[in-house]
Amino acid sequence: MGDDEREAVWLRLPQRQRLLQLAAACGVLLELDSLDGVEWGRLPDGSRYRFDEQGVLHRLGRDGAAESLRGDALTPQQAAAWLRRA
């Protein structure tokens, strides 16, 4: 791993930590996808989720439907419940 790649990993760690906590609250291991250069967590049902810089939680359903929820005041369990709802 080169210096640039190592630096990029370190810069993504805080974001990945939130994704990891949310995956754990959903009872799954963290699976990552990159869509248009942005990392998303992936749930077993195929839906994806990510937090943006403002703390908004984004969900992209496997059908392509996009939803957002202000996520910075939510517990991981509350955010997980929102992600898992049908």
TIVO-2410 file (N, C-alpha, C; in nm, 3 decimals):
# residues 86
REC num residu      c1      c2      c3 atome chaine
REC   1      M   0.086  -0.117   0.000     N      A
REC   1      M   0.000   0.000   0.000    CA      A
REC   1      M   0.090   0.123   0.000     C      A
REC   2      G   0.066   0.211  -0.095     N      A
REC   2      G   0.145   0.332  -0.105    CA      A
REC   2      G   0.100   0.438  -0.006     C      A
REC   3      D   0.178   0.544   0.003     N      A
REC   3      D   0.147   0.652   0.097    CA      A
REC   3      D   0.013   0.718   0.067     C      A
REC   4      D  -0.017   0.740  -0.060     N      A
REC   4      D  -0.143   0.805  -0.096    CA      A
REC   4      D  -0.262   0.717  -0.060     C      A
REC   5      E  -0.250   0.587  -0.087     N      A
REC   5      E  -0.358   0.494  -0.055    CA      A
REC   5      E  -0.377   0.483   0.096     C      A
REC   6      R  -0.267   0.478   0.169     N      A
REC   6      R  -0.272   0.470   0.315    CA      A
REC   6      R  -0.341   0.595   0.372     C      A
REC   7      E  -0.307   0.710   0.320     N      A
REC   7      E  -0.368   0.836   0.365    CA      A
REC   7      E  -0.518   0.836   0.336     C      A
REC   8      A  -0.558   0.786   0.220     N      A
REC   8      A  -0.700   0.781   0.184    CA      A
REC   8      A  -0.776   0.691   0.281     C      A
REC   9      V  -0.716   0.579   0.319     N      A
REC   9      V  -0.781   0.488   0.416    CA      A
REC   9      V  -0.799   0.559   0.550     C      A
REC  10      W  -0.695   0.625   0.598     N      A
REC  10      W  -0.704   0.696   0.726    CA      A
REC  10      W  -0.812   0.804   0.722     C      A
REC  11      L  -0.824   0.873   0.610     N      A
REC  11      L  -0.924   0.979   0.600    CA      A
REC  11      L  -1.067   0.925   0.601     C      A
REC  12      R  -1.085   0.801   0.555     N      A
REC  12      R  -1.219   0.741   0.550    CA      A
REC  12      R  -1.258   0.671   0.679     C      A
REC  13      L  -1.165   0.653   0.773     N      A
REC  13      L  -1.194   0.577   0.894    CA      A
REC  13      L  -1.311   0.632   0.976     C      A
REC  14      P  -1.322   0.762   1.000     N      A
REC  14      P  -1.438   0.809   1.078    CA      A
REC  14      P  -1.571   0.774   1.010     C      A
REC  15      Q  -1.579   0.789   0.881     N      A
REC  15      Q  -1.702   0.755   0.807    CA      A
REC  15      Q  -1.728   0.605   0.814     C      A
REC  16      R  -1.626   0.526   0.798     N      A
REC  16      R  -1.643   0.381   0.805    CA      A
REC  16      R  -1.685   0.336   0.944     C      A
REC  17      Q  -1.638   0.405   1.047     N      A
REC  17      Q  -1.677   0.370   1.184    CA      A
REC  17      Q  -1.828   0.382   1.201     C      A
REC  18      R  -1.885   0.488   1.150     N      A
REC  18      R  -2.031   0.506   1.158    CA      A
REC  18      R  -2.104   0.397   1.080     C      A
REC  19      L  -2.052   0.362   0.962     N      A
REC  19      L  -2.113   0.255   0.884    CA      A
REC  19      L  -2.102   0.122   0.957     C      A
REC  20      L  -1.988   0.099   1.021     N      A
REC  20      L  -1.967  -0.025   1.096    CA      A
REC  20      L  -2.063  -0.034   1.216     C      A
REC  21      Q  -2.080   0.075   1.288     N      A
REC  21      Q  -2.173   0.076   1.401    CA      A
REC  21      Q  -2.315   0.049   1.355     C      A
REC  22      L  -2.352   0.105   1.243     N      A
REC  22      L  -2.487   0.086   1.191    CA      A
REC  22      L  -2.507  -0.058   1.143     C      A
REC  23      A  -2.406  -0.115   1.079     N      A
REC  23      A  -2.415  -0.255   1.038    CA      A
REC  23      A  -2.431  -0.344   1.160     C      A
REC  24      A  -2.355  -0.318   1.264     N      A
REC  24      A  -2.365  -0.398   1.387    CA      A
REC  24      A  -2.504  -0.386   1.448     C      A
REC  25      A  -2.562  -0.266   1.447     N      A
REC  25      A  -2.697  -0.246   1.500    CA      A
REC  25      A  -2.801  -0.321   1.417     C      A
REC  26      C  -2.771  -0.341   1.289     N      A
REC  26      C  -2.859  -0.420   1.201    CA      A
REC  26      C  -2.834  -0.570   1.216     C      A
REC  27      G  -2.729  -0.606   1.289     N      A
REC  27      G  -2.697  -0.746   1.310    CA      A
REC  27      G  -2.627  -0.811   1.192     C      A
REC  28      V  -2.554  -0.731   1.114     N      A
REC  28      V  -2.484  -0.783   0.997    CA      A
REC  28      V  -2.340  -0.734   0.997     C      A
REC  29      L  -2.257  -0.798   0.917     N      A
REC  29      L  -2.121  -0.750   0.895    CA      A
REC  29      L  -2.123  -0.636   0.795     C      A
REC  30      L  -2.027  -0.547   0.806     N      A
REC  30      L  -2.019  -0.434   0.714    CA      A
REC  30      L  -1.974  -0.481   0.577     C      A
REC  31      E  -2.055  -0.457   0.477     N      A
REC  31      E  -2.021  -0.479   0.337    CA      A
REC  31      E  -2.016  -0.341   0.273     C      A
REC  32      L  -1.913  -0.313   0.196     N      A
REC  32      L  -1.897  -0.182   0.133    CA      A
REC  32      L  -1.910  -0.191  -0.017     C      A
REC  33      D  -1.976  -0.092  -0.074     N      A
REC  33      D  -1.982  -0.072  -0.219    CA      A
REC  33      D  -1.937   0.069  -0.248     C      A
REC  34      S  -1.881   0.090  -0.363     N      A
REC  34      S  -1.844   0.224  -0.408    CA      A
REC  34      S  -1.933   0.259  -0.527     C      A
REC  35      L  -2.012   0.363  -0.510     N      A
REC  35      L  -2.099   0.412  -0.618    CA      A
REC  35      L  -2.057   0.554  -0.652     C      A
REC  36      D  -2.014   0.574  -0.772     N      A
REC  36      D  -1.968   0.705  -0.818    CA      A
REC  36      D  -1.863   0.765  -0.723     C      A
REC  37      G  -1.773   0.679  -0.673     N      A
REC  37      G  -1.665   0.724  -0.588    CA      A
REC  37      G  -1.703   0.748  -0.442     C      A
REC  38      V  -1.827   0.712  -0.403     N      A
REC  38      V  -1.874   0.729  -0.266    CA      A
REC  38      V  -1.896   0.592  -0.204     C      A
REC  39      E  -1.846   0.572  -0.082     N      A
REC  39      E  -1.864   0.444  -0.013    CA      A
REC  39      E  -2.003   0.436   0.049     C      A
REC  40      W  -2.067   0.324   0.026     N      A
REC  40      W  -2.198   0.293   0.084    CA      A
REC  40      W  -2.188   0.159   0.157     C      A
REC  41      G  -2.256   0.147   0.269     N      A
REC  41      G  -2.273   0.018   0.332    CA      A
REC  41      G  -2.384  -0.056   0.259     C      A
REC  42      R  -2.377  -0.189   0.256     N      A
REC  42      R  -2.480  -0.268   0.188    CA      A
REC  42      R  -2.539  -0.368   0.285     C      A
REC  43      L  -2.671  -0.371   0.291     N      A
REC  43      L  -2.742  -0.467   0.375    CA      A
REC  43      L  -2.769  -0.595   0.295     C      A
REC  44      P  -2.797  -0.707   0.364     N      A
REC  44      P  -2.822  -0.833   0.293    CA      A
REC  44      P  -2.936  -0.826   0.192     C      A
REC  45      D  -3.033  -0.735   0.214     N      A
REC  45      D  -3.144  -0.725   0.118    CA      A
REC  45      D  -3.107  -0.648  -0.008     C      A
REC  46      G  -2.982  -0.600  -0.015     N      A
REC  46      G  -2.936  -0.527  -0.134    CA      A
REC  46      G  -2.948  -0.377  -0.124     C      A
REC  47      S  -3.014  -0.326  -0.021     N      A
REC  47      S  -3.023  -0.181  -0.005    CA      A
REC  47      S  -2.889  -0.129   0.045     C      A
REC  48      R  -2.864  -0.002   0.022     N      A
REC  48      R  -2.738   0.061   0.059    CA      A
REC  48      R  -2.765   0.182   0.147     C      A
REC  49      Y  -2.665   0.218   0.226     N      A
REC  49      Y  -2.679   0.332   0.315    CA      A
REC  49      Y  -2.545   0.402   0.332     C      A
REC  50      R  -2.552   0.531   0.361     N      A
REC  50      R  -2.432   0.609   0.388    CA      A
REC  50      R  -2.471   0.733   0.467     C      A
REC  51      F  -2.374   0.792   0.533     N      A
REC  51      F  -2.389   0.921   0.599    CA      A
REC  51      F  -2.315   1.024   0.515     C      A
REC  52      D  -2.373   1.142   0.501     N      A
REC  52      D  -2.299   1.249   0.434    CA      A
REC  52      D  -2.229   1.336   0.538     C      A
REC  53      E  -2.163   1.440   0.493     N      A
REC  53      E  -2.084   1.526   0.581    CA      A
REC  53      E  -2.169   1.600   0.684     C      A
REC  54      Q  -2.296   1.620   0.656     N      A
REC  54      Q  -2.386   1.691   0.747    CA      A
REC  54      Q  -2.457   1.596   0.844     C      A
REC  55      G  -2.425   1.469   0.840     N      A
REC  55      G  -2.488   1.373   0.930    CA      A
REC  55      G  -2.619   1.316   0.881     C      A
REC  56      V  -2.653   1.342   0.755     N      A
REC  56      V  -2.777   1.288   0.698    CA      A
REC  56      V  -2.753   1.143   0.657     C      A
REC  57      L  -2.845   1.057   0.696     N      A
REC  57      L  -2.839   0.915   0.661    CA      A
REC  57      L  -2.917   0.895   0.531     C      A
REC  58      H  -2.851   0.840   0.432     N      A
REC  58      H  -2.914   0.815   0.302    CA      A
REC  58      H  -2.935   0.665   0.285     C      A
REC  59      R  -3.049   0.630   0.230     N      A
REC  59      R  -3.080   0.490   0.200    CA      A
REC  59      R  -3.115   0.481   0.053     C      A
REC  60      L  -3.055   0.386  -0.015     N      A
REC  60      L  -3.083   0.361  -0.155    CA      A
REC  60      L  -3.136   0.218  -0.164     C      A
REC  61      G  -3.265   0.204  -0.188     N      A
REC  61      G  -3.327   0.072  -0.194    CA      A
REC  61      G  -3.280  -0.005  -0.316     C      A
REC  62      R  -3.297  -0.134  -0.311     N      A
REC  62      R  -3.253  -0.216  -0.426    CA      A
REC  62      R  -3.334  -0.183  -0.550     C      A
REC  63      D  -3.452  -0.119  -0.532     N      A
REC  63      D  -3.533  -0.075  -0.645    CA      A
REC  63      D  -3.492   0.062  -0.696     C      A
REC  64      G  -3.388   0.122  -0.633     N      A
REC  64      G  -3.339   0.253  -0.675    CA      A
REC  64      G  -3.403   0.369  -0.604     C      A
REC  65      A  -3.503   0.343  -0.519     N      A
REC  65      A  -3.569   0.450  -0.444    CA      A
REC  65      A  -3.472   0.506  -0.341     C      A
REC  66      A  -3.461   0.638  -0.338     N      A
REC  66      A  -3.370   0.705  -0.245    CA      A
REC  66      A  -3.449   0.776  -0.136     C      A
REC  67      E  -3.400   0.764  -0.012     N      A
REC  67      E  -3.461   0.830   0.103    CA      A
REC  67      E  -3.349   0.888   0.188     C      A
REC  68      S  -3.381   0.991   0.264     N      A
REC  68      S  -3.284   1.052   0.354    CA      A
REC  68      S  -3.349   1.082   0.487     C      A
REC  69      L  -3.268   1.079   0.592     N      A
REC  69      L  -3.315   1.106   0.727    CA      A
REC  69      L  -3.201   1.173   0.803     C      A
REC  70      R  -3.235   1.278   0.876     N      A
REC  70      R  -3.134   1.345   0.958    CA      A
REC  70      R  -3.086   1.244   1.060     C      A
REC  71      G  -2.960   1.201   1.053     N      A
REC  71      G  -2.913   1.088   1.130    CA      A
REC  71      G  -2.824   1.120   1.248     C      A
REC  72      D  -2.782   1.245   1.266     N      A
REC  72      D  -2.685   1.272   1.371    CA      A
REC  72      D  -2.742   1.262   1.512     C      A
REC  73      A  -2.875   1.273   1.528     N      A
REC  73      A  -2.936   1.264   1.661    CA      A
REC  73      A  -2.991   1.124   1.689     C      A
REC  74      L  -2.981   1.033   1.594     N      A
REC  74      L  -3.034   0.898   1.611    CA      A
REC  74      L  -2.933   0.807   1.678     C      A
REC  75      T  -2.982   0.714   1.757     N      A
REC  75      T  -2.896   0.608   1.807    CA      A
REC  75      T  -2.875   0.510   1.691     C      A
REC  76      P  -2.771   0.428   1.697     N      A
REC  76      P  -2.753   0.328   1.593    CA      A
REC  76      P  -2.875   0.235   1.581     C      A
REC  77      Q  -2.940   0.203   1.692     N      A
REC  77      Q  -3.057   0.116   1.689    CA      A
REC  77      Q  -3.175   0.183   1.618     C      A
REC  78      Q  -3.194   0.313   1.641     N      A
REC  78      Q  -3.301   0.385   1.571    CA      A
REC  78      Q  -3.274   0.393   1.422     C      A
REC  79      A  -3.149   0.422   1.387     N      A
REC  79      A  -3.113   0.429   1.245    CA      A
REC  79      A  -3.129   0.293   1.180     C      A
REC  80      A  -3.091   0.185   1.251     N      A
REC  80      A  -3.105   0.050   1.197    CA      A
REC  80      A  -3.252   0.016   1.172     C      A
REC  81      A  -3.339   0.054   1.265     N      A
REC  81      A  -3.482   0.029   1.248    CA      A
REC  81      A  -3.535   0.102   1.125     C      A
REC  82      W  -3.488   0.223   1.101     N      A
REC  82      W  -3.531   0.300   0.984    CA      A
REC  82      W  -3.482   0.232   0.856     C      A
REC  83      L  -3.358   0.184   0.857     N      A
REC  83      L  -3.304   0.118   0.738    CA      A
REC  83      L  -3.375  -0.012   0.706     C      A
REC  84      R  -3.413  -0.087   0.808     N      A
REC  84      R  -3.470  -0.220   0.787    CA      A
REC  84      R  -3.618  -0.218   0.756     C      A
REC  85      R  -3.683  -0.106   0.775     N      A
REC  85      R  -3.828  -0.104   0.748    CA      A
REC  85      R  -3.854  -0.129   0.601     C      A
REC  86      A  -3.965  -0.190   0.574     N      A
REC  86      A  -3.998  -0.226   0.435    CA      A
REC  86      A  -4.056  -0.109   0.359     C      A
***
